[in-house]
Every structure is written in structure tokens, then in C-alpha cells.
Amino acid sequence: MPQMMPINCNFSFIFFIMIFMIFNIMNYFIFNYKNINYNNNINKKSMKNNLFWKW
């Protein structure tokens, strides 16, 4: 029904934002987990210089 279109657009926009935020949060935790595993035996000064992203 056409009169319901703004609610549907708003809901889909909010849904897209939530999916995007979940993706960013999971990417952040994957990045942290890899950094913790990689920099286990390295001092903290080199941790700032060696940022290895998954791509």
C-alpha cells in the first residue's frame, strides 16, 4: 500500500545501518584478534607500526 511507504523506507534504512554497524564491529574484532596473535612476542612500540588488515 502506498501510504505505508515512508515507514518501509525508514525501516529498511535502519536495517541497513544496523547491518553496516555489525559488519564494522566484527571487522574490528577480527583485526584485534589478529593483532593480539601477531604481536604476542613483540614489544608495544612496534604494535603501532605493524597494522596488518585482513585484506
mmCIF file of the N, C-alpha and C atoms, coordinates in Angstrom:
data_MODEL
# 
_entry.id   MODEL 
# 
loop_
_atom_site.group_PDB 
_atom_site.id 
_atom_site.type_symbol 
_atom_site.label_atom_id 
_atom_site.label_alt_id 
_atom_site.label_comp_id 
_atom_site.label_asym_id 
_atom_site.label_entity_id 
_atom_site.label_seq_id 
_atom_site.pdbx_PDB_ins_code 
_atom_site.Cartn_x 
_atom_site.Cartn_y 
_atom_site.Cartn_z 
_atom_site.occupancy 
_atom_site.B_iso_or_equiv 
_atom_site.pdbx_formal_charge 
_atom_site.auth_seq_id 
_atom_site.auth_comp_id 
_atom_site.auth_asym_id 
_atom_site.auth_atom_id 
_atom_site.pdbx_PDB_model_num 
ATOM 1   N N  . MET A 1 1  ? 0.842  -1.187  0.000  1.00 0.00 ? 1  MET A N  1 
ATOM 2   C CA . MET A 1 1  ? 0.000  0.000   0.000  1.00 0.00 ? 1  MET A CA 1 
ATOM 3   C C  . MET A 1 1  ? 0.883  1.246   0.000  1.00 0.00 ? 1  MET A C  1 
ATOM 4   N N  . PRO A 1 2  ? 0.573  2.230   -0.807 1.00 0.00 ? 2  PRO A N  1 
ATOM 5   C CA . PRO A 1 2  ? 1.489  3.382   -0.951 1.00 0.00 ? 2  PRO A CA 1 
ATOM 6   C C  . PRO A 1 2  ? 1.607  4.235   0.307  1.00 0.00 ? 2  PRO A C  1 
ATOM 7   N N  . GLN A 1 3  ? 0.564  4.292   1.120  1.00 0.00 ? 3  GLN A N  1 
ATOM 8   C CA . GLN A 1 3  ? 0.644  5.156   2.300  1.00 0.00 ? 3  GLN A CA 1 
ATOM 9   C C  . GLN A 1 3  ? 1.587  4.592   3.366  1.00 0.00 ? 3  GLN A C  1 
ATOM 10  N N  . MET A 1 4  ? 2.006  3.343   3.213  1.00 0.00 ? 4  MET A N  1 
ATOM 11  C CA . MET A 1 4  ? 2.939  2.757   4.170  1.00 0.00 ? 4  MET A CA 1 
ATOM 12  C C  . MET A 1 4  ? 4.394  2.895   3.713  1.00 0.00 ? 4  MET A C  1 
ATOM 13  N N  . MET A 1 5  ? 4.623  3.560   2.614  1.00 0.00 ? 5  MET A N  1 
ATOM 14  C CA . MET A 1 5  ? 5.975  3.595   2.054  1.00 0.00 ? 5  MET A CA 1 
ATOM 15  C C  . MET A 1 5  ? 6.992  4.315   2.937  1.00 0.00 ? 5  MET A C  1 
ATOM 16  N N  . PRO A 1 6  ? 6.721  5.438   3.601  1.00 0.00 ? 6  PRO A N  1 
ATOM 17  C CA . PRO A 1 6  ? 7.758  6.057   4.446  1.00 0.00 ? 6  PRO A CA 1 
ATOM 18  C C  . PRO A 1 6  ? 8.198  5.163   5.601  1.00 0.00 ? 6  PRO A C  1 
ATOM 19  N N  . ILE A 1 7  ? 7.266  4.422   6.176  1.00 0.00 ? 7  ILE A N  1 
ATOM 20  C CA . ILE A 1 7  ? 7.637  3.513   7.259  1.00 0.00 ? 7  ILE A CA 1 
ATOM 21  C C  . ILE A 1 7  ? 8.557  2.415   6.712  1.00 0.00 ? 7  ILE A C  1 
ATOM 22  N N  . ASN A 1 8  ? 8.248  1.912   5.545  1.00 0.00 ? 8  ASN A N  1 
ATOM 23  C CA . ASN A 1 8  ? 9.082  0.866   4.965  1.00 0.00 ? 8  ASN A CA 1 
ATOM 24  C C  . ASN A 1 8  ? 10.471 1.401   4.608  1.00 0.00 ? 8  ASN A C  1 
ATOM 25  N N  . CYS A 1 9  ? 10.538 2.600   4.091  1.00 0.00 ? 9  CYS A N  1 
ATOM 26  C CA . CYS A 1 9  ? 11.840 3.186   3.756  1.00 0.00 ? 9  CYS A CA 1 
ATOM 27  C C  . CYS A 1 9  ? 12.666 3.425   5.019  1.00 0.00 ? 9  CYS A C  1 
ATOM 28  N N  . ASN A 1 10 ? 12.034 3.930   6.038  1.00 0.00 ? 10 ASN A N  1 
ATOM 29  C CA . ASN A 1 10 ? 12.767 4.175   7.284  1.00 0.00 ? 10 ASN A CA 1 
ATOM 30  C C  . ASN A 1 10 ? 13.242 2.877   7.904  1.00 0.00 ? 10 ASN A C  1 
ATOM 31  N N  . PHE A 1 11 ? 12.392 1.878   7.880  1.00 0.00 ? 11 PHE A N  1 
ATOM 32  C CA . PHE A 1 11 ? 12.785 0.593   8.456  1.00 0.00 ? 11 PHE A CA 1 
ATOM 33  C C  . PHE A 1 11 ? 13.943 -0.029  7.674  1.00 0.00 ? 11 PHE A C  1 
ATOM 34  N N  . SER A 1 12 ? 13.880 0.042   6.352  1.00 0.00 ? 12 SER A N  1 
ATOM 35  C CA . SER A 1 12 ? 14.970 -0.532  5.561  1.00 0.00 ? 12 SER A CA 1 
ATOM 36  C C  . SER A 1 12 ? 16.268 0.245   5.762  1.00 0.00 ? 12 SER A C  1 
ATOM 37  N N  . PHE A 1 13 ? 16.169 1.562   5.914  1.00 0.00 ? 13 PHE A N  1 
ATOM 38  C CA . PHE A 1 13 ? 17.367 2.360   6.177  1.00 0.00 ? 13 PHE A CA 1 
ATOM 39  C C  . PHE A 1 13 ? 17.979 1.995   7.533  1.00 0.00 ? 13 PHE A C  1 
ATOM 40  N N  . ILE A 1 14 ? 17.145 1.862   8.556  1.00 0.00 ? 14 ILE A N  1 
ATOM 41  C CA . ILE A 1 14 ? 17.636 1.477   9.884  1.00 0.00 ? 14 ILE A CA 1 
ATOM 42  C C  . ILE A 1 14 ? 18.235 0.072   9.844  1.00 0.00 ? 14 ILE A C  1 
ATOM 43  N N  . PHE A 1 15 ? 17.598 -0.816  9.101  1.00 0.00 ? 15 PHE A N  1 
ATOM 44  C CA . PHE A 1 15 ? 18.116 -2.177  8.967  1.00 0.00 ? 15 PHE A CA 1 
ATOM 45  C C  . PHE A 1 15 ? 19.494 -2.168  8.293  1.00 0.00 ? 15 PHE A C  1 
ATOM 46  N N  . PHE A 1 16 ? 19.643 -1.368  7.245  1.00 0.00 ? 16 PHE A N  1 
ATOM 47  C CA . PHE A 1 16 ? 20.933 -1.262  6.570  1.00 0.00 ? 16 PHE A CA 1 
ATOM 48  C C  . PHE A 1 16 ? 22.004 -0.702  7.501  1.00 0.00 ? 16 PHE A C  1 
ATOM 49  N N  . ILE A 1 17 ? 21.669 0.315   8.283  1.00 0.00 ? 17 ILE A N  1 
ATOM 50  C CA . ILE A 1 17 ? 22.630 0.897   9.224  1.00 0.00 ? 17 ILE A CA 1 
ATOM 51  C C  . ILE A 1 17 ? 23.048 -0.133  10.269 1.00 0.00 ? 17 ILE A C  1 
ATOM 52  N N  . MET A 1 18 ? 22.096 -0.922  10.740 1.00 0.00 ? 18 MET A N  1 
ATOM 53  C CA . MET A 1 18 ? 22.441 -1.942  11.743 1.00 0.00 ? 18 MET A CA 1 
ATOM 54  C C  . MET A 1 18 ? 23.348 -3.017  11.157 1.00 0.00 ? 18 MET A C  1 
ATOM 55  N N  . ILE A 1 19 ? 23.080 -3.439  9.926  1.00 0.00 ? 19 ILE A N  1 
ATOM 56  C CA . ILE A 1 19 ? 23.951 -4.426  9.276  1.00 0.00 ? 19 ILE A CA 1 
ATOM 57  C C  . ILE A 1 19 ? 25.354 -3.857  9.082  1.00 0.00 ? 19 ILE A C  1 
ATOM 58  N N  . PHE A 1 20 ? 25.429 -2.603  8.673  1.00 0.00 ? 20 PHE A N  1 
ATOM 59  C CA . PHE A 1 20 ? 26.726 -1.962  8.482  1.00 0.00 ? 20 PHE A CA 1 
ATOM 60  C C  . PHE A 1 20 ? 27.498 -1.868  9.796  1.00 0.00 ? 20 PHE A C  1 
ATOM 61  N N  . MET A 1 21 ? 26.817 -1.522  10.883 1.00 0.00 ? 21 MET A N  1 
ATOM 62  C CA . MET A 1 21 ? 27.481 -1.442  12.184 1.00 0.00 ? 21 MET A CA 1 
ATOM 63  C C  . MET A 1 21 ? 27.943 -2.816  12.664 1.00 0.00 ? 21 MET A C  1 
ATOM 64  N N  . ILE A 1 22 ? 27.149 -3.844  12.433 1.00 0.00 ? 22 ILE A N  1 
ATOM 65  C CA . ILE A 1 22 ? 27.555 -5.196  12.823 1.00 0.00 ? 22 ILE A CA 1 
ATOM 66  C C  . ILE A 1 22 ? 28.788 -5.620  12.027 1.00 0.00 ? 22 ILE A C  1 
ATOM 67  N N  . PHE A 1 23 ? 28.808 -5.309  10.733 1.00 0.00 ? 23 PHE A N  1 
ATOM 68  C CA . PHE A 1 23 ? 29.975 -5.639  9.926  1.00 0.00 ? 23 PHE A CA 1 
ATOM 69  C C  . PHE A 1 23 ? 31.225 -4.932  10.446 1.00 0.00 ? 23 PHE A C  1 
ATOM 70  N N  . ASN A 1 24 ? 31.096 -3.653  10.798 1.00 0.00 ? 24 ASN A N  1 
ATOM 71  C CA . ASN A 1 24 ? 32.257 -2.915  11.292 1.00 0.00 ? 24 ASN A CA 1 
ATOM 72  C C  . ASN A 1 24 ? 32.735 -3.437  12.637 1.00 0.00 ? 24 ASN A C  1 
ATOM 73  N N  . ILE A 1 25 ? 31.804 -3.798  13.499 1.00 0.00 ? 25 ILE A N  1 
ATOM 74  C CA . ILE A 1 25 ? 32.191 -4.340  14.802 1.00 0.00 ? 25 ILE A CA 1 
ATOM 75  C C  . ILE A 1 25 ? 32.914 -5.672  14.628 1.00 0.00 ? 25 ILE A C  1 
ATOM 76  N N  . MET A 1 26 ? 32.406 -6.539  13.760 1.00 0.00 ? 26 MET A N  1 
ATOM 77  C CA . MET A 1 26 ? 33.064 -7.829  13.557 1.00 0.00 ? 26 MET A CA 1 
ATOM 78  C C  . MET A 1 26 ? 34.438 -7.641  12.907 1.00 0.00 ? 26 MET A C  1 
ATOM 79  N N  . ASN A 1 27 ? 34.540 -6.683  12.006 1.00 0.00 ? 27 ASN A N  1 
ATOM 80  C CA . ASN A 1 27 ? 35.827 -6.405  11.385 1.00 0.00 ? 27 ASN A CA 1 
ATOM 81  C C  . ASN A 1 27 ? 36.831 -5.889  12.421 1.00 0.00 ? 27 ASN A C  1 
ATOM 82  N N  . TYR A 1 28 ? 36.367 -5.058  13.331 1.00 0.00 ? 28 TYR A N  1 
ATOM 83  C CA . TYR A 1 28 ? 37.231 -4.546  14.387 1.00 0.00 ? 28 TYR A CA 1 
ATOM 84  C C  . TYR A 1 28 ? 37.733 -5.676  15.283 1.00 0.00 ? 28 TYR A C  1 
ATOM 85  N N  . PHE A 1 29 ? 36.861 -6.619  15.622 1.00 0.00 ? 29 PHE A N  1 
ATOM 86  C CA . PHE A 1 29 ? 37.297 -7.703  16.490 1.00 0.00 ? 29 PHE A CA 1 
ATOM 87  C C  . PHE A 1 29 ? 38.212 -8.683  15.769 1.00 0.00 ? 29 PHE A C  1 
ATOM 88  N N  . ILE A 1 30 ? 37.985 -8.909  14.482 1.00 0.00 ? 30 ILE A N  1 
ATOM 89  C CA . ILE A 1 30 ? 38.912 -9.749  13.708 1.00 0.00 ? 30 ILE A CA 1 
ATOM 90  C C  . ILE A 1 30 ? 40.283 -9.082  13.655 1.00 0.00 ? 30 ILE A C  1 
ATOM 91  N N  . PHE A 1 31 ? 40.303 -7.764  13.442 1.00 0.00 ? 31 PHE A N  1 
ATOM 92  C CA . PHE A 1 31 ? 41.558 -7.020  13.399 1.00 0.00 ? 31 PHE A CA 1 
ATOM 93  C C  . PHE A 1 31 ? 42.281 -7.090  14.738 1.00 0.00 ? 31 PHE A C  1 
ATOM 94  N N  . ASN A 1 32 ? 41.551 -6.941  15.852 1.00 0.00 ? 32 ASN A N  1 
ATOM 95  C CA . ASN A 1 32 ? 42.174 -7.006  17.169 1.00 0.00 ? 32 ASN A CA 1 
ATOM 96  C C  . ASN A 1 32 ? 42.701 -8.396  17.471 1.00 0.00 ? 32 ASN A C  1 
ATOM 97  N N  . TYR A 1 33 ? 41.955 -9.421  17.101 1.00 0.00 ? 33 TYR A N  1 
ATOM 98  C CA . TYR A 1 33 ? 42.383 -10.789 17.368 1.00 0.00 ? 33 TYR A CA 1 
ATOM 99  C C  . TYR A 1 33 ? 43.657 -11.120 16.594 1.00 0.00 ? 33 TYR A C  1 
ATOM 100 N N  . LYS A 1 34 ? 43.724 -10.689 15.347 1.00 0.00 ? 34 LYS A N  1 
ATOM 101 C CA . LYS A 1 34 ? 44.936 -10.939 14.571 1.00 0.00 ? 34 LYS A CA 1 
ATOM 102 C C  . LYS A 1 34 ? 46.113 -10.148 15.130 1.00 0.00 ? 34 LYS A C  1 
ATOM 103 N N  . ASN A 1 35 ? 45.862 -8.922  15.582 1.00 0.00 ? 35 ASN A N  1 
ATOM 104 C CA . ASN A 1 35 ? 46.943 -8.125  16.141 1.00 0.00 ? 35 ASN A CA 1 
ATOM 105 C C  . ASN A 1 35 ? 47.452 -8.719  17.444 1.00 0.00 ? 35 ASN A C  1 
ATOM 106 N N  . ILE A 1 36 ? 46.562 -9.211  18.277 1.00 0.00 ? 36 ILE A N  1 
ATOM 107 C CA . ILE A 1 36 ? 46.982 -9.820  19.542 1.00 0.00 ? 36 ILE A CA 1 
ATOM 108 C C  . ILE A 1 36 ? 47.811 -11.073 19.261 1.00 0.00 ? 36 ILE A C  1 
ATOM 109 N N  . ASN A 1 37 ? 47.379 -11.881 18.284 1.00 0.00 ? 37 ASN A N  1 
ATOM 110 C CA . ASN A 1 37 ? 48.129 -13.089 17.963 1.00 0.00 ? 37 ASN A CA 1 
ATOM 111 C C  . ASN A 1 37 ? 49.475 -12.754 17.325 1.00 0.00 ? 37 ASN A C  1 
ATOM 112 N N  . TYR A 1 38 ? 49.493 -11.734 16.496 1.00 0.00 ? 38 TYR A N  1 
ATOM 113 C CA . TYR A 1 38 ? 50.739 -11.411 15.804 1.00 0.00 ? 38 TYR A CA 1 
ATOM 114 C C  . TYR A 1 38 ? 51.743 -10.767 16.755 1.00 0.00 ? 38 TYR A C  1 
ATOM 115 N N  . ASN A 1 39 ? 51.266 -9.873  17.614 1.00 0.00 ? 39 ASN A N  1 
ATOM 116 C CA . ASN A 1 39 ? 52.163 -9.101  18.465 1.00 0.00 ? 39 ASN A CA 1 
ATOM 117 C C  . ASN A 1 39 ? 52.301 -9.699  19.860 1.00 0.00 ? 39 ASN A C  1 
ATOM 118 N N  . ASN A 1 40 ? 52.217 -11.007 19.946 1.00 0.00 ? 40 ASN A N  1 
ATOM 119 C CA . ASN A 1 40 ? 52.344 -11.641 21.251 1.00 0.00 ? 40 ASN A CA 1 
ATOM 120 C C  . ASN A 1 40 ? 53.763 -11.490 21.799 1.00 0.00 ? 40 ASN A C  1 
ATOM 121 N N  . ASN A 1 41 ? 54.750 -11.658 20.939 1.00 0.00 ? 41 ASN A N  1 
ATOM 122 C CA . ASN A 1 41 ? 56.136 -11.650 21.390 1.00 0.00 ? 41 ASN A CA 1 
ATOM 123 C C  . ASN A 1 41 ? 56.879 -10.381 20.975 1.00 0.00 ? 41 ASN A C  1 
ATOM 124 N N  . ILE A 1 42 ? 56.142 -9.363  20.602 1.00 0.00 ? 42 ILE A N  1 
ATOM 125 C CA . ILE A 1 42 ? 56.759 -8.121  20.127 1.00 0.00 ? 42 ILE A CA 1 
ATOM 126 C C  . ILE A 1 42 ? 56.396 -7.015  21.104 1.00 0.00 ? 42 ILE A C  1 
ATOM 127 N N  . ASN A 1 43 ? 57.310 -6.092  21.299 1.00 0.00 ? 43 ASN A N  1 
ATOM 128 C CA . ASN A 1 43 ? 57.021 -5.014  22.254 1.00 0.00 ? 43 ASN A CA 1 
ATOM 129 C C  . ASN A 1 43 ? 55.934 -4.086  21.730 1.00 0.00 ? 43 ASN A C  1 
ATOM 130 N N  . LYS A 1 44 ? 55.430 -3.204  22.597 1.00 0.00 ? 44 LYS A N  1 
ATOM 131 C CA . LYS A 1 44 ? 54.252 -2.414  22.254 1.00 0.00 ? 44 LYS A CA 1 
ATOM 132 C C  . LYS A 1 44 ? 54.569 -1.255  21.319 1.00 0.00 ? 44 LYS A C  1 
ATOM 133 N N  . LYS A 1 45 ? 55.834 -0.880  21.172 1.00 0.00 ? 45 LYS A N  1 
ATOM 134 C CA . LYS A 1 45 ? 56.158 0.204   20.243 1.00 0.00 ? 45 LYS A CA 1 
ATOM 135 C C  . LYS A 1 45 ? 55.973 -0.245  18.799 1.00 0.00 ? 45 LYS A C  1 
ATOM 136 N N  . SER A 1 46 ? 56.313 -1.486  18.498 1.00 0.00 ? 46 SER A N  1 
ATOM 137 C CA . SER A 1 46 ? 56.151 -1.953  17.123 1.00 0.00 ? 46 SER A CA 1 
ATOM 138 C C  . SER A 1 46 ? 54.715 -2.329  16.821 1.00 0.00 ? 46 SER A C  1 
ATOM 139 N N  . MET A 1 47 ? 53.869 -2.446  17.855 1.00 0.00 ? 47 MET A N  1 
ATOM 140 C CA . MET A 1 47 ? 52.468 -2.765  17.603 1.00 0.00 ? 47 MET A CA 1 
ATOM 141 C C  . MET A 1 47 ? 51.777 -1.626  16.859 1.00 0.00 ? 47 MET A C  1 
ATOM 142 N N  . LYS A 1 48 ? 52.201 -0.385  17.109 1.00 0.00 ? 48 LYS A N  1 
ATOM 143 C CA . LYS A 1 48 ? 51.573 0.747   16.441 1.00 0.00 ? 48 LYS A CA 1 
ATOM 144 C C  . LYS A 1 48 ? 51.993 0.831   14.975 1.00 0.00 ? 48 LYS A C  1 
ATOM 145 N N  . ASN A 1 49 ? 53.133 0.280   14.634 1.00 0.00 ? 49 ASN A N  1 
ATOM 146 C CA . ASN A 1 49 ? 53.632 0.399   13.268 1.00 0.00 ? 49 ASN A CA 1 
ATOM 147 C C  . ASN A 1 49 ? 53.233 -0.770  12.380 1.00 0.00 ? 49 ASN A C  1 
ATOM 148 N N  . ASN A 1 50 ? 52.864 -1.903  12.967 1.00 0.00 ? 50 ASN A N  1 
ATOM 149 C CA . ASN A 1 50 ? 52.545 -3.089  12.178 1.00 0.00 ? 50 ASN A CA 1 
ATOM 150 C C  . ASN A 1 50 ? 51.047 -3.348  12.225 1.00 0.00 ? 50 ASN A C  1 
ATOM 151 N N  . LEU A 1 51 ? 50.319 -2.662  11.368 1.00 0.00 ? 51 LEU A N  1 
ATOM 152 C CA . LEU A 1 51 ? 48.876 -2.870  11.291 1.00 0.00 ? 51 LEU A CA 1 
ATOM 153 C C  . LEU A 1 51 ? 48.596 -3.757  10.089 1.00 0.00 ? 51 LEU A C  1 
ATOM 154 N N  . PHE A 1 52 ? 48.284 -5.009  10.335 1.00 0.00 ? 52 PHE A N  1 
ATOM 155 C CA . PHE A 1 52 ? 48.026 -5.957  9.261  1.00 0.00 ? 52 PHE A CA 1 
ATOM 156 C C  . PHE A 1 52 ? 46.534 -6.195  9.158  1.00 0.00 ? 52 PHE A C  1 
ATOM 157 N N  . TRP A 1 53 ? 45.891 -5.548  8.202  1.00 0.00 ? 53 TRP A N  1 
ATOM 158 C CA . TRP A 1 53 ? 44.468 -5.761  7.981  1.00 0.00 ? 53 TRP A CA 1 
ATOM 159 C C  . TRP A 1 53 ? 44.270 -7.066  7.234  1.00 0.00 ? 53 TRP A C  1 
ATOM 160 N N  . LYS A 1 54 ? 43.079 -7.606  7.312  1.00 0.00 ? 54 LYS A N  1 
ATOM 161 C CA . LYS A 1 54 ? 42.842 -8.915  6.717  1.00 0.00 ? 54 LYS A CA 1 
ATOM 162 C C  . LYS A 1 54 ? 42.784 -8.869  5.203  1.00 0.00 ? 54 LYS A C  1 
ATOM 163 N N  . TRP A 1 55 ? 42.665 -7.687  4.599  1.00 0.00 ? 55 TRP A N  1 
ATOM 164 C CA . TRP A 1 55 ? 42.728 -7.611  3.158  1.00 0.00 ? 55 TRP A CA 1 
ATOM 165 C C  . TRP A 1 55 ? 44.040 -6.949  2.767  1.00 0.00 ? 55 TRP A C  1 
# 
